[in-house]
Amino acid sequence: MNLFAQAVRVADLGLSVPQDLTTAFAAFASTNVDDFLVLIFLFSRGIRFRTVVLGQYLGFLAILLLSLLCALFAQTLPRIW
């Protein structure tokens, strides 16, 4: 399927890629405001940079893996649900 055919197919579904990307960016930014505040607090308390960054990566990895497991579990549910 060529690029034009894919674009037409997306248009048939009523999806707007720029609008979806804008919405995704706004949702990501708005849900991370509290994360920035926590980082400011941690750095102001004198906690080592390495510890904070490692905690951020490990926390994000844990959330990502949990989301992946939930998505895989959702695939096993009947379509009726």
C-alpha positions in Angstrom: 0.0 0.0 0.0 1.5 3.3 -1.0 1.6 6.5 1.1 -1.3 8.1 -0.6 -3.5 5.1 -0.1 -2.6 5.0 3.6 -3.4 8.7 3.9 -6.8 8.2 2.3 -7.5 5.2 4.6 -6.7 7.3 7.6 -8.9 10.1 6.3 -11.8 7.7 5.8 -11.5 6.8 9.5 -11.9 10.5 10.4 -8.5 10.7 12.0 -6.5 13.9 11.8 -2.8 13.1 12.3 -1.8 16.8 13.2 -4.7 17.1 15.6 -3.9 13.7 17.1 -0.2 14.6 17.5 -1.2 17.9 19.1 -3.5 16.2 21.5 -0.9 13.6 22.4 1.7 16.3 23.1 -0.7 18.3 25.2 -1.7 15.2 27.2 2.0 14.2 27.8 3.0 17.7 28.8 0.1 18.3 31.1 0.5 14.9 32.9 4.3 15.6 33.5 3.9 18.9 35.2 3.9 17.2 38.6 7.0 15.3 37.6 8.9 18.5 37.0 7.8 19.8 40.4 9.1 16.6 42.0 12.4 17.0 40.2 12.7 20.6 41.3 12.1 19.4 44.9 14.6 16.6 44.7 17.4 18.7 43.2 16.7 21.5 45.7 17.2 19.0 48.6 20.7 18.2 47.4 20.0 14.7 46.2 22.7 13.5 43.8 22.0 14.1 40.2 22.9 10.5 39.3 20.4 9.1 41.9 17.6 11.3 40.6 18.2 10.5 36.9 18.5 6.7 37.6 15.2 6.9 39.6 13.5 8.7 36.7 14.7 6.0 34.2 13.7 3.1 36.4 10.3 4.6 37.2 9.6 5.3 33.5 10.7 1.8 32.6 8.4 0.3 35.3 5.4 2.3 34.0 6.2 1.3 30.4 6.5 -2.4 31.2 3.3 -2.3 33.2 1.5 -0.7 30.3 2.9 -3.3 27.9 1.7 -6.1 30.2 -1.8 -4.6 30.5 -2.0 -4.2 26.7 -1.0 -7.8 26.2 -3.6 -8.9 28.7 -6.2 -6.8 27.0 -5.5 -8.8 23.8 -6.7 -11.9 25.5 -10.1 -10.5 26.5 -13.1 -11.4 24.3 -13.9 -8.7 21.7 -17.4 -8.3 23.1 -15.9 -6.5 26.1 
